[in-house]
Amino acid sequence: MNKLEFLVNNNGTMQLLQNKCDGDVIIHMSDGEDMNISNGDMVMLINLYQYIKRYDIQNDFINPYGKNRE
C-alpha cells in the first residue's frame, strides 16, 4: 500500500492511500472520516489544480487571488 500523509488544521492528519497502481485513492482523515476517489477523478483533480496555478486563474479554493478569470 502506498501512503502520503499530511498535517492538517486542528492537529489532525490526512492520509492518501492507494492499494495498487492505478487504483482508487482512499482519503483518511484523523477524525475517522474516509472517502474513496476513483483513479480517474484523482488525475482530473491534479490536472485542474495544475491548470489553475499555471495560468493564475482565480478560484475560491485553489487560487483565491488569481489575476485571471476564465
LUMLUMDREN-2810 file (N, C-alpha, C; in Angstrom, 1 decimal):
<atoms>
<atom><aa>M</aa><ch>A</ch><at>N</at><xx>0.8</xx><yy>-1.2</yy><zz>0.0</zz></atom>
<atom><aa>M</aa><ch>A</ch><at>CA</at><xx>0.0</xx><yy>0.0</yy><zz>0.0</zz></atom>
<atom><aa>M</aa><ch>A</ch><at>C</at><xx>0.9</xx><yy>1.2</yy><zz>0.0</zz></atom>
<atom><aa>N</aa><ch>A</ch><at>N</at><xx>0.6</xx><yy>2.2</yy><zz>-0.9</zz></atom>
<atom><aa>N</aa><ch>A</ch><at>CA</at><xx>1.3</xx><yy>3.5</yy><zz>-0.9</zz></atom>
<atom><aa>N</aa><ch>A</ch><at>C</at><xx>0.5</xx><yy>4.5</yy><zz>-0.1</zz></atom>
<atom><aa>K</aa><ch>A</ch><at>N</at><xx>1.3</xx><yy>5.4</yy><zz>0.6</zz></atom>
<atom><aa>K</aa><ch>A</ch><at>CA</at><xx>0.6</xx><yy>6.3</yy><zz>1.5</zz></atom>
<atom><aa>K</aa><ch>A</ch><at>C</at><xx>1.3</xx><yy>7.7</yy><zz>1.5</zz></atom>
<atom><aa>L</aa><ch>A</ch><at>N</at><xx>0.6</xx><yy>8.7</yy><zz>1.4</zz></atom>
<atom><aa>L</aa><ch>A</ch><at>CA</at><xx>1.0</xx><yy>10.1</yy><zz>1.6</zz></atom>
<atom><aa>L</aa><ch>A</ch><at>C</at><xx>0.3</xx><yy>10.6</yy><zz>2.8</zz></atom>
<atom><aa>E</aa><ch>A</ch><at>N</at><xx>1.0</xx><yy>11.3</yy><zz>3.7</zz></atom>
<atom><aa>E</aa><ch>A</ch><at>CA</at><xx>0.4</xx><yy>11.8</yy><zz>4.9</zz></atom>
<atom><aa>E</aa><ch>A</ch><at>C</at><xx>0.8</xx><yy>13.3</yy><zz>5.1</zz></atom>
<atom><aa>F</aa><ch>A</ch><at>N</at><xx>-0.2</xx><yy>14.0</yy><zz>5.5</zz></atom>
<atom><aa>F</aa><ch>A</ch><at>CA</at><xx>-0.1</xx><yy>15.5</yy><zz>5.7</zz></atom>
<atom><aa>F</aa><ch>A</ch><at>C</at><xx>-0.7</xx><yy>15.9</yy><zz>7.0</zz></atom>
<atom><aa>L</aa><ch>A</ch><at>N</at><xx>0.0</xx><yy>16.9</yy><zz>7.7</zz></atom>
<atom><aa>L</aa><ch>A</ch><at>CA</at><xx>-0.6</xx><yy>17.5</yy><zz>8.9</zz></atom>
<atom><aa>L</aa><ch>A</ch><at>C</at><xx>-1.6</xx><yy>18.5</yy><zz>8.4</zz></atom>
<atom><aa>V</aa><ch>A</ch><at>N</at><xx>-2.8</xx><yy>18.5</yy><zz>9.0</zz></atom>
<atom><aa>V</aa><ch>A</ch><at>CA</at><xx>-3.8</xx><yy>19.5</yy><zz>8.7</zz></atom>
<atom><aa>V</aa><ch>A</ch><at>C</at><xx>-4.3</xx><yy>20.2</yy><zz>9.9</zz></atom>
<atom><aa>N</aa><ch>A</ch><at>N</at><xx>-5.2</xx><yy>21.2</yy><zz>9.8</zz></atom>
<atom><aa>N</aa><ch>A</ch><at>CA</at><xx>-5.6</xx><yy>22.0</yy><zz>10.9</zz></atom>
<atom><aa>N</aa><ch>A</ch><at>C</at><xx>-6.1</xx><yy>21.2</yy><zz>12.1</zz></atom>
<atom><aa>N</aa><ch>A</ch><at>N</at><xx>-6.2</xx><yy>21.8</yy><zz>13.2</zz></atom>
<atom><aa>N</aa><ch>A</ch><at>CA</at><xx>-6.6</xx><yy>21.1</yy><zz>14.5</zz></atom>
<atom><aa>N</aa><ch>A</ch><at>C</at><xx>-5.8</xx><yy>19.9</yy><zz>14.9</zz></atom>
<atom><aa>N</aa><ch>A</ch><at>N</at><xx>-4.5</xx><yy>20.0</yy><zz>14.5</zz></atom>
<atom><aa>N</aa><ch>A</ch><at>CA</at><xx>-3.6</xx><yy>18.9</yy><zz>14.9</zz></atom>
<atom><aa>N</aa><ch>A</ch><at>C</at><xx>-4.0</xx><yy>17.5</yy><zz>14.3</zz></atom>
<atom><aa>G</aa><ch>A</ch><at>N</at><xx>-4.7</xx><yy>17.5</yy><zz>13.2</zz></atom>
<atom><aa>G</aa><ch>A</ch><at>CA</at><xx>-5.1</xx><yy>16.3</yy><zz>12.6</zz></atom>
<atom><aa>G</aa><ch>A</ch><at>C</at><xx>-4.1</xx><yy>15.9</yy><zz>11.5</zz></atom>
<atom><aa>T</aa><ch>A</ch><at>N</at><xx>-4.4</xx><yy>14.8</yy><zz>10.8</zz></atom>
<atom><aa>T</aa><ch>A</ch><at>CA</at><xx>-3.7</xx><yy>14.3</yy><zz>9.7</zz></atom>
<atom><aa>T</aa><ch>A</ch><at>C</at><xx>-4.6</xx><yy>13.9</yy><zz>8.6</zz></atom>
<atom><aa>M</aa><ch>A</ch><at>N</at><xx>-4.1</xx><yy>13.9</yy><zz>7.4</zz></atom>
<atom><aa>M</aa><ch>A</ch><at>CA</at><xx>-4.8</xx><yy>13.4</yy><zz>6.2</zz></atom>
<atom><aa>M</aa><ch>A</ch><at>C</at><xx>-3.9</xx><yy>12.4</yy><zz>5.5</zz></atom>
<atom><aa>Q</aa><ch>A</ch><at>N</at><xx>-4.4</xx><yy>11.3</yy><zz>5.3</zz></atom>
<atom><aa>Q</aa><ch>A</ch><at>CA</at><xx>-3.7</xx><yy>10.2</yy><zz>4.6</zz></atom>
<atom><aa>Q</aa><ch>A</ch><at>C</at><xx>-4.3</xx><yy>9.9</yy><zz>3.2</zz></atom>
<atom><aa>L</aa><ch>A</ch><at>N</at><xx>-3.5</xx><yy>9.9</yy><zz>2.2</zz></atom>
<atom><aa>L</aa><ch>A</ch><at>CA</at><xx>-4.0</xx><yy>9.4</yy><zz>0.9</zz></atom>
<atom><aa>L</aa><ch>A</ch><at>C</at><xx>-3.4</xx><yy>8.0</yy><zz>0.7</zz></atom>
<atom><aa>L</aa><ch>A</ch><at>N</at><xx>-4.2</xx><yy>7.0</yy><zz>0.5</zz></atom>
<atom><aa>L</aa><ch>A</ch><at>CA</at><xx>-3.8</xx><yy>5.6</yy><zz>0.4</zz></atom>
<atom><aa>L</aa><ch>A</ch><at>C</at><xx>-4.2</xx><yy>5.0</yy><zz>-0.9</zz></atom>
<atom><aa>Q</aa><ch>A</ch><at>N</at><xx>-3.4</xx><yy>4.2</yy><zz>-1.4</zz></atom>
<atom><aa>Q</aa><ch>A</ch><at>CA</at><xx>-3.7</xx><yy>3.5</yy><zz>-2.7</zz></atom>
<atom><aa>Q</aa><ch>A</ch><at>C</at><xx>-3.1</xx><yy>2.1</yy><zz>-2.6</zz></atom>
<atom><aa>N</aa><ch>A</ch><at>N</at><xx>-4.0</xx><yy>1.1</yy><zz>-2.8</zz></atom>
<atom><aa>N</aa><ch>A</ch><at>CA</at><xx>-3.6</xx><yy>-0.3</yy><zz>-2.7</zz></atom>
<atom><aa>N</aa><ch>A</ch><at>C</at><xx>-2.8</xx><yy>-0.8</yy><zz>-3.8</zz></atom>
<atom><aa>K</aa><ch>A</ch><at>N</at><xx>-3.0</xx><yy>-0.3</yy><zz>-5.0</zz></atom>
<atom><aa>K</aa><ch>A</ch><at>CA</at><xx>-2.3</xx><yy>-0.8</yy><zz>-6.2</zz></atom>
<atom><aa>K</aa><ch>A</ch><at>C</at><xx>-2.2</xx><yy>0.4</yy><zz>-7.2</zz></atom>
<atom><aa>C</aa><ch>A</ch><at>N</at><xx>-1.2</xx><yy>0.2</yy><zz>-8.1</zz></atom>
<atom><aa>C</aa><ch>A</ch><at>CA</at><xx>-1.0</xx><yy>1.2</yy><zz>-9.1</zz></atom>
<atom><aa>C</aa><ch>A</ch><at>C</at><xx>-2.3</xx><yy>1.4</yy><zz>-10.0</zz></atom>
<atom><aa>D</aa><ch>A</ch><at>N</at><xx>-2.7</xx><yy>2.6</yy><zz>-10.2</zz></atom>
<atom><aa>D</aa><ch>A</ch><at>CA</at><xx>-3.9</xx><yy>3.0</yy><zz>-11.0</zz></atom>
<atom><aa>D</aa><ch>A</ch><at>C</at><xx>-5.2</xx><yy>2.6</yy><zz>-10.3</zz></atom>
<atom><aa>G</aa><ch>A</ch><at>N</at><xx>-5.1</xx><yy>2.3</yy><zz>-9.0</zz></atom>
<atom><aa>G</aa><ch>A</ch><at>CA</at><xx>-6.3</xx><yy>2.0</yy><zz>-8.2</zz></atom>
<atom><aa>G</aa><ch>A</ch><at>C</at><xx>-6.9</xx><yy>3.3</yy><zz>-7.6</zz></atom>
<atom><aa>D</aa><ch>A</ch><at>N</at><xx>-8.1</xx><yy>3.1</yy><zz>-7.0</zz></atom>
<atom><aa>D</aa><ch>A</ch><at>CA</at><xx>-8.8</xx><yy>4.2</yy><zz>-6.4</zz></atom>
<atom><aa>D</aa><ch>A</ch><at>C</at><xx>-7.9</xx><yy>4.7</yy><zz>-5.2</zz></atom>
<atom><aa>V</aa><ch>A</ch><at>N</at><xx>-8.2</xx><yy>5.9</yy><zz>-4.8</zz></atom>
<atom><aa>V</aa><ch>A</ch><at>CA</at><xx>-7.5</xx><yy>6.5</yy><zz>-3.7</zz></atom>
<atom><aa>V</aa><ch>A</ch><at>C</at><xx>-8.4</xx><yy>6.7</yy><zz>-2.5</zz></atom>
<atom><aa>I</aa><ch>A</ch><at>N</at><xx>-8.0</xx><yy>6.3</yy><zz>-1.4</zz></atom>
<atom><aa>I</aa><ch>A</ch><at>CA</at><xx>-8.7</xx><yy>6.4</yy><zz>-0.1</zz></atom>
<atom><aa>I</aa><ch>A</ch><at>C</at><xx>-8.2</xx><yy>7.6</yy><zz>0.6</zz></atom>
<atom><aa>I</aa><ch>A</ch><at>N</at><xx>-9.0</xx><yy>8.6</yy><zz>0.9</zz></atom>
<atom><aa>I</aa><ch>A</ch><at>CA</at><xx>-8.6</xx><yy>9.7</yy><zz>1.8</zz></atom>
<atom><aa>I</aa><ch>A</ch><at>C</at><xx>-9.1</xx><yy>9.4</yy><zz>3.2</zz></atom>
<atom><aa>H</aa><ch>A</ch><at>N</at><xx>-8.2</xx><yy>9.3</yy><zz>4.1</zz></atom>
<atom><aa>H</aa><ch>A</ch><at>CA</at><xx>-8.5</xx><yy>9.0</yy><zz>5.5</zz></atom>
<atom><aa>H</aa><ch>A</ch><at>C</at><xx>-8.1</xx><yy>10.2</yy><zz>6.4</zz></atom>
<atom><aa>M</aa><ch>A</ch><at>N</at><xx>-9.1</xx><yy>10.7</yy><zz>7.1</zz></atom>
<atom><aa>M</aa><ch>A</ch><at>CA</at><xx>-8.8</xx><yy>11.9</yy><zz>8.0</zz></atom>
<atom><aa>M</aa><ch>A</ch><at>C</at><xx>-8.7</xx><yy>11.3</yy><zz>9.4</zz></atom>
<atom><aa>S</aa><ch>A</ch><at>N</at><xx>-7.9</xx><yy>12.0</yy><zz>10.2</zz></atom>
<atom><aa>S</aa><ch>A</ch><at>CA</at><xx>-7.7</xx><yy>11.5</yy><zz>11.6</zz></atom>
<atom><aa>S</aa><ch>A</ch><at>C</at><xx>-9.0</xx><yy>11.5</yy><zz>12.4</zz></atom>
<atom><aa>D</aa><ch>A</ch><at>N</at><xx>-10.0</xx><yy>12.3</yy><zz>12.0</zz></atom>
<atom><aa>D</aa><ch>A</ch><at>CA</at><xx>-11.3</xx><yy>12.3</yy><zz>12.7</zz></atom>
<atom><aa>D</aa><ch>A</ch><at>C</at><xx>-12.1</xx><yy>11.1</yy><zz>12.4</zz></atom>
<atom><aa>G</aa><ch>A</ch><at>N</at><xx>-11.6</xx><yy>10.2</yy><zz>11.6</zz></atom>
<atom><aa>G</aa><ch>A</ch><at>CA</at><xx>-12.3</xx><yy>8.9</yy><zz>11.2</zz></atom>
<atom><aa>G</aa><ch>A</ch><at>C</at><xx>-13.1</xx><yy>9.0</yy><zz>9.9</zz></atom>
<atom><aa>E</aa><ch>A</ch><at>N</at><xx>-13.1</xx><yy>10.1</yy><zz>9.3</zz></atom>
<atom><aa>E</aa><ch>A</ch><at>CA</at><xx>-13.9</xx><yy>10.2</yy><zz>8.0</zz></atom>
<atom><aa>E</aa><ch>A</ch><at>C</at><xx>-13.0</xx><yy>9.7</yy><zz>6.9</zz></atom>
<atom><aa>D</aa><ch>A</ch><at>N</at><xx>-13.6</xx><yy>8.8</yy><zz>6.1</zz></atom>
<atom><aa>D</aa><ch>A</ch><at>CA</at><xx>-12.9</xx><yy>8.2</yy><zz>4.9</zz></atom>
<atom><aa>D</aa><ch>A</ch><at>C</at><xx>-13.7</xx><yy>8.6</yy><zz>3.6</zz></atom>
<atom><aa>M</aa><ch>A</ch><at>N</at><xx>-13.0</xx><yy>8.7</yy><zz>2.5</zz></atom>
<atom><aa>M</aa><ch>A</ch><at>CA</at><xx>-13.6</xx><yy>9.0</yy><zz>1.2</zz></atom>
<atom><aa>M</aa><ch>A</ch><at>C</at><xx>-12.8</xx><yy>8.3</yy><zz>0.2</zz></atom>
<atom><aa>N</aa><ch>A</ch><at>N</at><xx>-13.5</xx><yy>7.6</yy><zz>-0.8</zz></atom>
<atom><aa>N</aa><ch>A</ch><at>CA</at><xx>-12.9</xx><yy>7.0</yy><zz>-1.9</zz></atom>
<atom><aa>N</aa><ch>A</ch><at>C</at><xx>-13.0</xx><yy>7.9</yy><zz>-3.1</zz></atom>
<atom><aa>I</aa><ch>A</ch><at>N</at><xx>-11.9</xx><yy>8.0</yy><zz>-3.8</zz></atom>
<atom><aa>I</aa><ch>A</ch><at>CA</at><xx>-11.9</xx><yy>8.8</yy><zz>-5.1</zz></atom>
<atom><aa>I</aa><ch>A</ch><at>C</at><xx>-11.3</xx><yy>7.9</yy><zz>-6.2</zz></atom>
<atom><aa>S</aa><ch>A</ch><at>N</at><xx>-12.0</xx><yy>7.8</yy><zz>-7.3</zz></atom>
<atom><aa>S</aa><ch>A</ch><at>CA</at><xx>-11.6</xx><yy>7.0</yy><zz>-8.4</zz></atom>
<atom><aa>S</aa><ch>A</ch><at>C</at><xx>-10.3</xx><yy>7.5</yy><zz>-8.9</zz></atom>
<atom><aa>N</aa><ch>A</ch><at>N</at><xx>-9.5</xx><yy>6.6</yy><zz>-9.5</zz></atom>
<atom><aa>N</aa><ch>A</ch><at>CA</at><xx>-8.2</xx><yy>7.0</yy><zz>-10.1</zz></atom>
<atom><aa>N</aa><ch>A</ch><at>C</at><xx>-8.4</xx><yy>8.1</yy><zz>-11.1</zz></atom>
<atom><aa>G</aa><ch>A</ch><at>N</at><xx>-9.4</xx><yy>8.0</yy><zz>-12.0</zz></atom>
<atom><aa>G</aa><ch>A</ch><at>CA</at><xx>-9.7</xx><yy>9.0</yy><zz>-13.0</zz></atom>
<atom><aa>G</aa><ch>A</ch><at>C</at><xx>-10.0</xx><yy>10.4</yy><zz>-12.4</zz></atom>
<atom><aa>D</aa><ch>A</ch><at>N</at><xx>-10.8</xx><yy>10.4</yy><zz>-11.3</zz></atom>
<atom><aa>D</aa><ch>A</ch><at>CA</at><xx>-11.1</xx><yy>11.6</yy><zz>-10.7</zz></atom>
<atom><aa>D</aa><ch>A</ch><at>C</at><xx>-9.9</xx><yy>12.3</yy><zz>-10.0</zz></atom>
<atom><aa>M</aa><ch>A</ch><at>N</at><xx>-9.0</xx><yy>11.4</yy><zz>-9.5</zz></atom>
<atom><aa>M</aa><ch>A</ch><at>CA</at><xx>-7.8</xx><yy>11.9</yy><zz>-8.8</zz></atom>
<atom><aa>M</aa><ch>A</ch><at>C</at><xx>-6.9</xx><yy>12.6</yy><zz>-9.9</zz></atom>
<atom><aa>V</aa><ch>A</ch><at>N</at><xx>-6.8</xx><yy>12.0</yy><zz>-11.0</zz></atom>
<atom><aa>V</aa><ch>A</ch><at>CA</at><xx>-6.0</xx><yy>12.6</yy><zz>-12.1</zz></atom>
<atom><aa>V</aa><ch>A</ch><at>C</at><xx>-6.6</xx><yy>13.9</yy><zz>-12.6</zz></atom>
<atom><aa>M</aa><ch>A</ch><at>N</at><xx>-7.9</xx><yy>14.0</yy><zz>-12.7</zz></atom>
<atom><aa>M</aa><ch>A</ch><at>CA</at><xx>-8.6</xx><yy>15.2</yy><zz>-13.1</zz></atom>
<atom><aa>M</aa><ch>A</ch><at>C</at><xx>-8.4</xx><yy>16.3</yy><zz>-12.0</zz></atom>
<atom><aa>L</aa><ch>A</ch><at>N</at><xx>-8.4</xx><yy>16.0</yy><zz>-10.7</zz></atom>
<atom><aa>L</aa><ch>A</ch><at>CA</at><xx>-8.2</xx><yy>17.0</yy><zz>-9.7</zz></atom>
<atom><aa>L</aa><ch>A</ch><at>C</at><xx>-6.8</xx><yy>17.6</yy><zz>-9.8</zz></atom>
<atom><aa>I</aa><ch>A</ch><at>N</at><xx>-5.8</xx><yy>16.7</yy><zz>-10.0</zz></atom>
<atom><aa>I</aa><ch>A</ch><at>CA</at><xx>-4.4</xx><yy>17.2</yy><zz>-10.1</zz></atom>
<atom><aa>I</aa><ch>A</ch><at>C</at><xx>-4.3</xx><yy>18.0</yy><zz>-11.4</zz></atom>
<atom><aa>N</aa><ch>A</ch><at>N</at><xx>-4.9</xx><yy>17.6</yy><zz>-12.5</zz></atom>
<atom><aa>N</aa><ch>A</ch><at>CA</at><xx>-4.8</xx><yy>18.4</yy><zz>-13.7</zz></atom>
<atom><aa>N</aa><ch>A</ch><at>C</at><xx>-5.5</xx><yy>19.8</yy><zz>-13.5</zz></atom>
<atom><aa>L</aa><ch>A</ch><at>N</at><xx>-6.7</xx><yy>19.8</yy><zz>-12.9</zz></atom>
<atom><aa>L</aa><ch>A</ch><at>CA</at><xx>-7.4</xx><yy>21.1</yy><zz>-12.6</zz></atom>
<atom><aa>L</aa><ch>A</ch><at>C</at><xx>-6.5</xx><yy>22.0</yy><zz>-11.8</zz></atom>
<atom><aa>Y</aa><ch>A</ch><at>N</at><xx>-5.9</xx><yy>21.5</yy><zz>-10.7</zz></atom>
<atom><aa>Y</aa><ch>A</ch><at>CA</at><xx>-5.0</xx><yy>22.3</yy><zz>-9.8</zz></atom>
<atom><aa>Y</aa><ch>A</ch><at>C</at><xx>-3.9</xx><yy>22.9</yy><zz>-10.6</zz></atom>
<atom><aa>Q</aa><ch>A</ch><at>N</at><xx>-3.2</xx><yy>22.0</yy><zz>-11.4</zz></atom>
<atom><aa>Q</aa><ch>A</ch><at>CA</at><xx>-2.1</xx><yy>22.4</yy><zz>-12.2</zz></atom>
<atom><aa>Q</aa><ch>A</ch><at>C</at><xx>-2.5</xx><yy>23.5</yy><zz>-13.2</zz></atom>
<atom><aa>Y</aa><ch>A</ch><at>N</at><xx>-3.6</xx><yy>23.4</yy><zz>-13.9</zz></atom>
<atom><aa>Y</aa><ch>A</ch><at>CA</at><xx>-4.1</xx><yy>24.4</yy><zz>-14.9</zz></atom>
<atom><aa>Y</aa><ch>A</ch><at>C</at><xx>-4.4</xx><yy>25.7</yy><zz>-14.2</zz></atom>
<atom><aa>I</aa><ch>A</ch><at>N</at><xx>-5.1</xx><yy>25.7</yy><zz>-13.1</zz></atom>
<atom><aa>I</aa><ch>A</ch><at>CA</at><xx>-5.4</xx><yy>26.9</yy><zz>-12.4</zz></atom>
<atom><aa>I</aa><ch>A</ch><at>C</at><xx>-4.2</xx><yy>27.6</yy><zz>-11.9</zz></atom>
<atom><aa>K</aa><ch>A</ch><at>N</at><xx>-3.2</xx><yy>26.9</yy><zz>-11.4</zz></atom>
<atom><aa>K</aa><ch>A</ch><at>CA</at><xx>-2.0</xx><yy>27.5</yy><zz>-10.9</zz></atom>
<atom><aa>K</aa><ch>A</ch><at>C</at><xx>-1.1</xx><yy>28.1</yy><zz>-12.1</zz></atom>
<atom><aa>R</aa><ch>A</ch><at>N</at><xx>-1.0</xx><yy>27.3</yy><zz>-13.1</zz></atom>
<atom><aa>R</aa><ch>A</ch><at>CA</at><xx>-0.2</xx><yy>27.6</yy><zz>-14.3</zz></atom>
<atom><aa>R</aa><ch>A</ch><at>C</at><xx>-0.6</xx><yy>28.9</yy><zz>-14.9</zz></atom>
<atom><aa>Y</aa><ch>A</ch><at>N</at><xx>-1.9</xx><yy>29.1</yy><zz>-15.1</zz></atom>
<atom><aa>Y</aa><ch>A</ch><at>CA</at><xx>-2.5</xx><yy>30.3</yy><zz>-15.7</zz></atom>
<atom><aa>Y</aa><ch>A</ch><at>C</at><xx>-3.0</xx><yy>31.3</yy><zz>-14.8</zz></atom>
<atom><aa>D</aa><ch>A</ch><at>N</at><xx>-2.7</xx><yy>31.2</yy><zz>-13.5</zz></atom>
<atom><aa>D</aa><ch>A</ch><at>CA</at><xx>-3.1</xx><yy>32.1</yy><zz>-12.4</zz></atom>
<atom><aa>D</aa><ch>A</ch><at>C</at><xx>-4.6</xx><yy>32.5</yy><zz>-12.5</zz></atom>
<atom><aa>I</aa><ch>A</ch><at>N</at><xx>-5.4</xx><yy>31.5</yy><zz>-12.6</zz></atom>
<atom><aa>I</aa><ch>A</ch><at>CA</at><xx>-6.9</xx><yy>31.7</yy><zz>-12.7</zz></atom>
<atom><aa>I</aa><ch>A</ch><at>C</at><xx>-7.4</xx><yy>31.8</yy><zz>-11.3</zz></atom>
<atom><aa>Q</aa><ch>A</ch><at>N</at><xx>-8.3</xx><yy>32.8</yy><zz>-11.1</zz></atom>
<atom><aa>Q</aa><ch>A</ch><at>CA</at><xx>-9.0</xx><yy>33.0</yy><zz>-9.8</zz></atom>
<atom><aa>Q</aa><ch>A</ch><at>C</at><xx>-9.9</xx><yy>31.8</yy><zz>-9.5</zz></atom>
<atom><aa>N</aa><ch>A</ch><at>N</at><xx>-9.7</xx><yy>31.2</yy><zz>-8.4</zz></atom>
<atom><aa>N</aa><ch>A</ch><at>CA</at><xx>-10.6</xx><yy>30.1</yy><zz>-8.0</zz></atom>
<atom><aa>N</aa><ch>A</ch><at>C</at><xx>-10.7</xx><yy>30.2</yy><zz>-6.4</zz></atom>
<atom><aa>D</aa><ch>A</ch><at>N</at><xx>-11.9</xx><yy>30.2</yy><zz>-5.9</zz></atom>
<atom><aa>D</aa><ch>A</ch><at>CA</at><xx>-12.1</xx><yy>30.4</yy><zz>-4.5</zz></atom>
<atom><aa>D</aa><ch>A</ch><at>C</at><xx>-11.3</xx><yy>29.4</yy><zz>-3.6</zz></atom>
<atom><aa>F</aa><ch>A</ch><at>N</at><xx>-11.1</xx><yy>28.2</yy><zz>-4.0</zz></atom>
<atom><aa>F</aa><ch>A</ch><at>CA</at><xx>-10.5</xx><yy>27.1</yy><zz>-3.2</zz></atom>
<atom><aa>F</aa><ch>A</ch><at>C</at><xx>-9.0</xx><yy>27.0</yy><zz>-3.5</zz></atom>
<atom><aa>I</aa><ch>A</ch><at>N</at><xx>-8.6</xx><yy>27.0</yy><zz>-4.8</zz></atom>
<atom><aa>I</aa><ch>A</ch><at>CA</at><xx>-7.2</xx><yy>26.7</yy><zz>-5.2</zz></atom>
<atom><aa>I</aa><ch>A</ch><at>C</at><xx>-6.4</xx><yy>28.0</yy><zz>-5.3</zz></atom>
<atom><aa>N</aa><ch>A</ch><at>N</at><xx>-6.9</xx><yy>29.1</yy><zz>-5.8</zz></atom>
<atom><aa>N</aa><ch>A</ch><at>CA</at><xx>-6.1</xx><yy>30.3</yy><zz>-6.1</zz></atom>
<atom><aa>N</aa><ch>A</ch><at>C</at><xx>-7.0</xx><yy>31.5</yy><zz>-5.9</zz></atom>
<atom><aa>P</aa><ch>A</ch><at>N</at><xx>-7.4</xx><yy>31.8</yy><zz>-4.7</zz></atom>
<atom><aa>P</aa><ch>A</ch><at>CA</at><xx>-8.3</xx><yy>32.9</yy><zz>-4.5</zz></atom>
<atom><aa>P</aa><ch>A</ch><at>C</at><xx>-7.9</xx><yy>34.3</yy><zz>-5.0</zz></atom>
<atom><aa>Y</aa><ch>A</ch><at>N</at><xx>-6.6</xx><yy>34.5</yy><zz>-5.1</zz></atom>
<atom><aa>Y</aa><ch>A</ch><at>CA</at><xx>-6.1</xx><yy>35.8</yy><zz>-5.5</zz></atom>
<atom><aa>Y</aa><ch>A</ch><at>C</at><xx>-5.6</xx><yy>35.8</yy><zz>-7.0</zz></atom>
<atom><aa>G</aa><ch>A</ch><at>N</at><xx>-6.0</xx><yy>34.8</yy><zz>-7.7</zz></atom>
<atom><aa>G</aa><ch>A</ch><at>CA</at><xx>-5.6</xx><yy>34.7</yy><zz>-9.1</zz></atom>
<atom><aa>G</aa><ch>A</ch><at>C</at><xx>-5.9</xx><yy>36.0</yy><zz>-9.9</zz></atom>
<atom><aa>K</aa><ch>A</ch><at>N</at><xx>-5.1</xx><yy>36.3</yy><zz>-10.8</zz></atom>
<atom><aa>K</aa><ch>A</ch><at>CA</at><xx>-5.3</xx><yy>37.5</yy><zz>-11.6</zz></atom>
<atom><aa>K</aa><ch>A</ch><at>C</at><xx>-6.3</xx><yy>37.3</yy><zz>-12.8</zz></atom>
<atom><aa>N</aa><ch>A</ch><at>N</at><xx>-6.4</xx><yy>36.1</yy><zz>-13.3</zz></atom>
<atom><aa>N</aa><ch>A</ch><at>CA</at><xx>-7.2</xx><yy>35.9</yy><zz>-14.5</zz></atom>
<atom><aa>N</aa><ch>A</ch><at>C</at><xx>-8.5</xx><yy>35.2</yy><zz>-14.1</zz></atom>
<atom><aa>R</aa><ch>A</ch><at>N</at><xx>-9.5</xx><yy>35.5</yy><zz>-14.9</zz></atom>
<atom><aa>R</aa><ch>A</ch><at>CA</at><xx>-10.8</xx><yy>34.8</yy><zz>-14.8</zz></atom>
<atom><aa>R</aa><ch>A</ch><at>C</at><xx>-11.1</xx><yy>34.0</yy><zz>-16.1</zz></atom>
<atom><aa>E</aa><ch>A</ch><at>N</at><xx>-11.7</xx><yy>32.9</yy><zz>-15.9</zz></atom>
<atom><aa>E</aa><ch>A</ch><at>CA</at><xx>-11.9</xx><yy>32.1</yy><zz>-17.1</zz></atom>
<atom><aa>E</aa><ch>A</ch><at>C</at><xx>-13.2</xx><yy>32.4</yy><zz>-17.7</zz></atom>
</atoms>
